[in-house]
Amino acid sequence: MTNHPKDLVSKPEGGLLPDTRLYIDGAWTDAATQFDVINPATGKTIAKVSDAGSEDALRALDSAHAAQAAWARVAPRARANLMHRAHALMLEREQAFVHTMTLESGKPLTESRAEFLLSADFLLWFAEQTAHLHGTYSESSNGGFRVMVTHQPVGPCLLITPWNFPLLMIVRKGGAALAAGCTTITKTAQETPMTGALFMQVLHDAGFPPGVANLLHTTNSSGVSKPLMQDKRLRKVSFTGSTGVGGLLMEQGARNIMNASMELGGDGPFIVLDDADIDLAVDQAIICKFRNAGQACVAANRIIVDARVEAEFTEKFVAKVKALTVGDGMNSVDVGPMISARQRDRLSDTVVQLTQAGGTLLAGGKPIAGDGFFFEPTVLRYVGRNDVMCSNELFAPIATIFSVEGPEEALSFANDSDFGLASYVFTRDLSRAINFGERLEFGMVGINRGIMADPKAPFGGTKTSGIGREAGNDGIYEFTEQKYMAVTVNEAFA
């Protein structure tokens, strides 16, 4: 590989270095211009990366379209073997992935390593699913012919990934698409392009044919995605990001009746009932709220606590928040920086707005002086139900605690949101847990746990949090179309 970022070259503990160019039709290629990648822990430039434009995007689609028919005809076991080879190469390059992820996203090394291992598990899951796409065969309802149903790849796919989980999102989308027999164009987030480059190099070295997987980095997301979405050769878009952008992409693809999977905004109600294990709830709330500095769509957004245990929960939670260490993810810290100066700077106004809406500031509330984009882990408390946080995703290391009277109010308040991605409930009572799980209007419910991601689990939301599911037993089918064949059968032997 060439075009390595100088800052990474000076840090050989990262192992293999990411390329800084675009990857189109099986080759690394320069764009006309470049943009800076910033380390959010220092505010310094760590690389200059090729900045794709519309012409680069259409070249990638040319490549994906040309490769689609042949890739769809590759035997499932042969595709699976390529994915197993890629999985093995990923594991060999763990240090490179972890090091690069922390440099460009800011998350602590422990979180980067956890994301890497989970991503590798997802790739292995899809490798194992590749040869197990099953159809059905049956007699028609009135006899006379047979009903055959099979699954075929939907076609070239645009995968738009976010910066907060720069490897996991690429693998979870790309693994399913490639396993199903689709060619792909991955557009990374401009904040974290190099992690995607490392994964693309893995696919290249594993032997994936030219055109099957393509990679674009850009500072002009709409200028790259819009011409692709308007091109009839593109057959699917899979997007993780804000609800507003997701809706815009669906509008752009509507004329071509574009197949779409959307994982969008979240509200993360974290419910602690009066019979909960408070110590467990506190520990899980810390993880669920402050992982990735709160920059996660599944983060605890509203911590809703029964008034009978709210004082105990809040005291223990605030104590643990104040003990969190904040700093460069390359060091031994609990919380890294915000992804950008803009993201950090908006949080002071957010704290003011939350306080003016009735919140009492219990911890933090200020940016941290010095290099990088750091903000203090923050806690605000509200007495009673308050709609200040309904359908308002914080995406920050800011926790809001609401005291409510009983389970019915907790459930009603939790459901009072336009979002419906992840939710959480803590209780020792199995019946309560099941009742809440069934009545919460969210695609995912964590019961007595704050982390839910698993290759076997369908990831996705309801309402404005998106459509479709990633991973699980059915995730691969998101990238296929059902085909029905009616077969006349002569009942008499010749």
C-alpha atoms as one frame of an Amber mdcrd trajectory, in Angstrom:
protein
   0.000   0.000   0.000   1.098   3.582  -0.628  -0.070   7.086   0.270   0.209
   6.390   3.987  -0.602   9.164   6.479   2.612  10.510   8.003   1.368  10.594
  11.585   0.484   6.912  11.450   3.816   6.069   9.833   5.510   7.412  12.961
   3.489   4.996  15.105   4.459   1.491  13.957   2.560  -0.157  16.803  -0.479
   0.200  14.569   0.954  -2.409  12.197  -0.397  -2.212   8.636  -1.048   1.350
   7.490  -4.244   2.494   5.771  -4.198   3.823   2.237  -5.534   7.357   1.866
  -6.983   7.008  -1.634 -10.299   5.807  -3.037 -10.728   2.130  -3.892 -12.521
   1.591  -7.221 -12.597  -1.468  -9.468 -10.008  -3.348  -7.453  -7.393  -0.572
  -7.331  -6.450   2.370  -5.129  -6.924   5.615  -7.022  -6.423   9.318  -6.308
  -9.154  11.928  -6.432  -8.653  15.459  -7.741  -8.517  16.924  -4.220  -7.862
  15.844  -0.636  -9.186  16.680   2.809  -7.717  16.578   6.308  -8.498  13.889
   8.858  -8.336  15.292  12.384  -7.436  13.459  15.585 -10.212  14.695  17.924
  -8.007  14.105  20.969  -5.415  16.607  19.774  -7.132  18.706  17.109  -4.224
  17.969  14.775  -4.263  16.640  11.218  -3.187  13.000  11.000  -3.736  12.403
   7.275  -4.827  13.882   3.966  -7.383  11.662   2.249  -8.728  11.625  -1.313
 -11.953  13.623  -1.584 -14.371  11.929  -3.991 -16.694  13.852  -6.268 -19.659
  12.848  -8.389 -17.470  11.539 -11.199 -15.639   9.238  -8.788 -18.970   8.019
  -7.438 -20.254   7.151 -10.889 -17.001   5.365 -11.721 -17.532   3.256  -8.610
 -21.078   2.477  -9.757 -19.799   1.584 -13.221 -17.467  -0.884 -11.550 -20.076
  -2.339  -9.195 -22.631  -2.686 -11.985 -20.144  -4.397 -14.305 -19.144  -6.882
 -11.601 -22.657  -7.651 -10.332 -23.710 -10.446 -12.688 -20.515 -12.441 -12.276
 -20.443 -11.967  -8.482 -24.049 -13.151  -8.179 -23.095 -16.336 -10.067 -20.154
 -17.163  -7.801 -21.020 -20.313  -5.887 -22.111 -19.617  -2.306 -19.330 -21.745
  -0.871 -16.749 -19.852  -2.947 -18.109 -16.536  -1.626 -18.032 -17.964   1.885
 -14.413 -19.037   1.469 -13.450 -15.494   0.472 -15.208 -14.118   3.534 -13.514
 -16.647   5.819 -10.179 -15.585   4.334 -11.057 -11.952   4.987 -12.002 -12.811
   8.570  -8.628 -14.470   9.137  -6.808 -11.439   7.723  -8.828  -9.122   9.959
  -7.730 -11.026  13.036  -4.089 -10.814  11.948  -4.412  -7.028  11.640  -6.174
  -6.312  14.921  -3.584  -3.816  16.155  -3.744  -1.800  12.958  -7.525  -1.530
  13.171  -7.587  -0.679  16.877  -4.822   1.895  16.598  -6.322   3.614  13.551
  -9.843   3.626  14.978  -8.721   5.363  18.164  -6.603   7.911  16.259  -9.399
   9.082  14.001 -12.502   8.579  16.185 -11.029   9.373  19.607 -12.605   6.433
  21.410 -10.455   4.689  24.048  -8.342   1.749  22.909 -10.469  -0.611  24.995
 -13.580   0.483  23.092 -11.820   0.260  19.736 -10.689  -3.272  20.551 -14.214
  -4.254  21.580 -15.587  -2.819  18.333 -12.950  -4.660  16.324 -13.725  -8.028
  17.937 -17.466  -7.562  17.485 -16.933  -6.556  13.845 -14.861  -9.677  13.235
 -17.669 -11.757  14.754 -20.159 -10.138  12.368 -17.975 -10.923   9.366 -17.697
 -14.543  10.516 -21.475 -14.695  10.995 -22.143 -13.596   7.420 -19.439 -15.899
   6.087 -21.295 -18.784   7.714 -24.646 -17.583   6.383 -23.469 -17.319   2.784
 -24.080 -20.956   1.914 -27.338 -21.104   3.882 -29.738 -18.932   1.924 -32.689
 -21.291   1.728 -35.747 -21.168  -0.499 -38.958 -23.198  -0.375 -40.678 -25.819
  -2.525 -44.324 -26.776  -2.163 -47.431 -27.850  -4.051 -49.775 -25.052  -5.088
 -52.869 -24.600  -2.957 -55.179 -26.189  -5.524 -52.658 -28.590  -7.011 -51.527
 -28.802 -10.613 -48.173 -26.994 -10.258 -45.358 -26.403  -7.810 -44.462 -23.220
  -5.944 -40.719 -22.593  -5.912 -39.344 -19.581  -4.016 -35.699 -18.589  -4.100
 -33.648 -15.550  -3.077 -31.476 -13.565  -5.458 -29.131 -10.625  -4.748 -30.853
  -7.263  -5.035 -27.954  -5.796  -7.019 -25.400  -3.008  -6.528 -25.709  -1.421
  -3.082 -24.685   1.934  -1.630 -23.599   1.578   2.003 -23.404   4.887   3.892
 -21.680   4.511   7.241 -21.270   6.847  10.253 -18.142   7.936  12.136 -19.101
   6.730  15.610 -18.618   3.015  14.835 -16.407   3.212  11.744 -15.624  -0.506
  11.449 -18.734  -2.152  12.848 -21.111  -0.355  10.498 -19.048  -1.172   7.407
 -18.794  -4.850   8.318 -22.412  -5.225   9.384 -23.682  -3.762   6.133 -20.958
  -4.926   3.775 -20.750  -8.439   5.207 -24.443  -9.058   4.594 -24.410  -7.522
   1.118 -21.340  -9.450  -0.067 -22.628 -12.692   1.412 -25.921 -12.248  -0.429
 -24.099 -11.787  -3.735 -24.370  -7.995  -4.059 -21.625  -5.647  -5.160 -21.059
  -2.633  -2.931 -20.039   1.008  -2.833 -19.173   2.072   0.710 -19.148   5.775
   1.544 -17.282   6.376   4.772 -17.831   9.293   7.117 -15.284  12.032   6.422
 -14.193  11.980  10.082 -13.156   8.300  10.010 -12.153   7.209   6.505  -9.004
   5.256   7.300 -10.663   2.456   9.253 -12.746   1.776   6.159  -9.568   1.756
   4.058  -8.073  -0.959   6.263 -11.179  -3.115   5.814 -11.151  -2.586   2.057
  -7.517  -3.697   1.981  -8.552  -6.854   3.833 -11.123  -7.625   1.128  -8.578
  -6.883  -1.598  -5.945  -9.136  -0.033  -8.516 -11.882   0.542  -9.087 -12.013
  -3.219 -12.452 -10.340  -3.767 -12.784  -9.648  -7.512 -12.427  -6.085  -8.862
 -15.647  -4.103  -8.693 -17.263  -6.225  -5.982 -16.326  -3.807  -3.190 -15.619
  -0.105  -3.743 -14.756   2.647  -1.264 -15.384   6.412  -1.391 -14.339   9.151
   1.030 -15.776  12.622   0.616 -16.499  15.977   2.220 -19.479  16.403  -0.121
 -21.817  13.600   0.910 -24.818  14.860  -1.038 -22.704  15.462  -4.135 -21.632
  11.822  -4.055 -24.844  10.125  -2.924 -27.379  12.072  -5.016 -26.127  11.018
  -8.481 -25.890   7.438  -7.242 -29.404   7.480  -5.819 -30.758   8.828  -9.099
 -29.045   6.137 -11.179 -31.255   3.149 -11.994 -28.296   0.780 -11.827 -28.101
   1.240  -8.053 -30.669  -1.065  -6.478 -30.311  -0.567  -2.725 -29.143   1.949
  -0.143 -28.287   1.030   3.440 -27.780   4.061   5.662 -26.937   4.659   9.305
 -27.276   8.237  10.498 -29.807  10.928  11.296 -33.504  10.615  10.606 -33.423
  13.795   8.512 -30.742  12.517   6.142 -32.400   9.108   5.978 -35.649  10.706
   4.860 -33.818  12.743   2.224 -32.147   9.619   0.819 -35.500   7.861   0.608
 -36.916  10.825  -1.303 -33.996  10.704  -3.734 -34.498   7.001  -4.320 -38.287
   7.132  -4.577 -38.407   7.715  -8.334 -36.451   4.512  -8.927 -38.363   2.644
  -6.171 -35.042   2.121  -4.399 -34.785  -0.726  -1.914 -33.714   0.828   1.401
 -32.577  -0.134   4.873 -32.376   2.699   7.382 -30.948   2.753  10.916 -31.703
   6.267  12.115 -32.010   8.383  15.258 -32.558   6.970  18.731 -33.976   8.059
  22.057 -32.793   5.270  24.375 -35.175   5.366  27.378 -33.368   3.594  30.237
 -36.021   2.542  32.765 -35.191   1.602  36.361 -38.182   0.156  38.206 -38.589
   0.093  41.975 -37.546  -3.579  42.275 -34.396  -3.240  40.135 -30.907  -4.246
  41.193 -29.727  -0.656  41.621 -26.003  -1.392  41.517 -26.439  -3.337  38.279
 -28.592  -0.577  36.806 -26.018   2.081  37.695 -23.131   0.126  36.204 -25.034
  -0.588  32.997 -26.247   3.018  32.741 -22.644   4.238  32.895 -21.702   1.954
  30.006 -24.858   2.655  28.018 -24.565   6.436  28.420 -20.831   7.168  28.258
 -19.508   4.558  25.819 -18.035   6.432  22.860 -18.541   9.664  24.857 -22.293
   9.208  24.481 -22.015   9.413  20.695 -24.178   6.394  19.904 -27.714   6.050
  18.574 -28.428   3.355  21.170 -27.071   5.353  24.122 -29.215   5.942  27.200
 -30.925   9.210  26.332 -33.541   9.514  29.083 -32.849   7.686  32.354 -36.321
   7.143  33.796 -36.266   6.028  37.443 -39.088   5.098  39.800 -39.321   7.780
  42.502 -38.991   5.142  45.253 -35.429   4.299  44.200 -34.442   7.462  42.328
 -32.431   9.010  45.191 -30.326   5.879  45.656 -29.803   5.447  41.919 -28.885
   9.089  41.374 -26.413   9.226  44.263 -24.556   6.124  43.073 -24.729   7.128
  39.403 -23.369  10.645  39.983 -20.521   9.275  42.108 -19.459   6.962  39.282
 -19.796   9.715  36.684 -17.510  11.999  38.701 -14.942   9.198  38.863 -14.768
   8.780  35.073 -11.454   9.760  33.519 -11.500  11.814  30.320  -8.650  12.087
  27.852  -6.825  10.850  24.781  -8.059   7.376  23.902  -4.464   6.254  23.402
  -4.099   6.453  27.185  -5.924   4.527  29.881  -9.132   6.588  30.071 -12.859
   5.968  30.360 -14.177   8.688  28.036 -12.617  10.151  24.897 -13.339  13.386
  23.030 -16.269  14.539  20.986 -15.670  13.888  17.307 -15.207  17.569  16.372
 -14.943  21.076  17.763 -18.414  21.811  16.401 -19.900  18.869  18.270 -18.177
  19.905  21.492 -19.093  23.578  21.188 -22.803  22.907  20.849 -22.923  21.107
  24.211 -22.566  24.193  26.397 -25.764  25.559  24.830 -27.381  22.144  25.266
 -26.645  22.203  29.011 -28.106  25.711  29.288 -31.266  24.611  27.476 -31.642
  21.528  29.654 -31.193  23.617  32.809 -33.689  26.220  31.667 -36.187  23.423
  31.075 -36.065  22.506  34.763 -32.985  20.326  35.070 -30.687  20.513  38.085
 -27.012  20.178  37.165 -25.406  17.499  39.356 -22.087  16.959  37.586 -19.994
  18.369  34.749 -21.542  20.765  32.288 -18.467  22.388  30.747 -15.955  21.839
  27.935 -12.476  20.828  29.089  -9.748  23.331  28.301  -6.711  22.319  26.279
  -6.061  20.398  23.093  -8.765  18.199  21.634 -12.541  18.309  21.773 -13.332
  17.161  25.308 -16.447  17.776  27.403 -17.067  16.872  31.030 -19.335  13.864
  31.696 -22.514  15.620  32.737 -25.641  14.734  34.748 -28.908  16.656  35.088
 -31.904  15.633  37.194 -35.591  16.369  36.654 -38.392  16.012  39.175 -41.236
  14.290  37.372 -41.910  13.777  33.723 -40.547  16.428  31.367 -40.816  16.442
  27.580 -37.530  18.336  27.079 -35.828  15.151  25.937 -38.668  13.436  24.075
 -37.573  12.920  20.450 -34.370  14.882  21.127 -31.235  12.782  20.704 -28.348
  14.135  22.808 -25.490  12.202  21.184 -23.201  13.470  23.949 -21.761  12.586
  27.383 -24.796  14.185  29.015 -27.126  12.088  31.163 -30.646  13.212  32.079
 -32.414  11.515  35.007 -36.205  11.735  35.389 -38.079  10.721  38.528 -41.487
   9.140  37.782 -44.319   7.653  39.818 -44.643   3.960  39.076 -44.285   1.634
  36.075 -47.227   2.948  34.049 -45.863   6.483  34.034 -42.398   5.138  33.209
 -43.769   3.190  30.245 -45.925   6.076  28.991 -43.023   8.508  29.231 -40.652
   6.101  27.484 -43.038   5.648  24.546 -43.645   9.398  24.213 -41.106   9.743
  21.417 -40.973   9.824  17.647 -37.975   7.493  17.838 -38.105   3.748  18.373
 -34.614   2.252  18.219 -33.216   0.934  21.537 -34.764   0.879  25.003 -33.794
  -0.607  28.354 -35.621  -1.813  31.462 -34.281  -2.976  34.802 -36.399  -5.152
  37.082 -36.077  -8.394  39.030 -39.637  -9.435  38.100 -39.838 -11.647  34.996
 -43.477 -10.772  34.302 -42.706  -7.069  34.502 -39.756  -7.540  32.170 -41.862
  -9.350  29.575 -44.721  -6.856  29.852 -42.371  -3.918  29.364 -40.570  -5.694
  26.547 -43.840  -6.222  24.695 -45.262  -2.751  25.325 -42.184  -0.621  24.667
 -42.524   0.831  21.152 -38.930   0.171  20.207 -37.218  -2.289  17.901 -34.850
  -3.471  20.620 -35.237  -3.892  24.370 -32.345  -4.563  26.742 -33.572  -6.261
  29.907 -31.139  -5.793  32.804 -28.343  -4.919  30.367 -27.150  -1.815  28.562
 -25.348  -3.418  25.592 -27.246  -5.563  23.077 -25.276  -5.875  19.820 -24.716
  -9.460  18.697 -24.405 -11.075  15.257 -27.400 -13.314  16.008 -29.630 -10.360
  16.895 -31.665  -8.269  14.418 -30.584  -4.638  14.863 -33.026  -1.894  13.923
 -35.863   0.345  15.006 -39.480   1.365  14.572 -41.185   4.715  13.903 -38.706
   7.356  12.693 -35.751   5.233  13.800 -35.723   3.404  10.514 -36.804   0.425
   8.456 -35.280  -2.999   8.029 -32.949  -4.985  10.255 -29.221  -5.609  10.205
 -27.696  -8.987  11.154 -29.613 -11.774  12.874 -31.008 -14.713  10.952 -32.809
 -12.434   8.480 -30.222  -9.675   7.994 -28.794 -11.252   4.849 -32.261 -11.305
   3.294 -32.332  -7.485   3.410 -29.977  -7.693   0.429 -32.017 -10.184  -1.596
 -35.225 -10.250  -3.604 -37.613 -13.168  -3.422 -38.250 -14.864  -6.741 -41.292
 -17.091  -7.212 -41.395 -19.689  -9.980 -44.604 -21.547 -10.799 -43.644 -24.893
 -12.292 -46.180 -27.038 -14.143 -45.713 -30.694 -13.346 -47.124 -33.448 -15.506
 -48.606 -35.827 -12.969 -48.539 -38.778 -15.394 -45.303 -40.647 -16.048 -44.263
 -40.680 -19.706
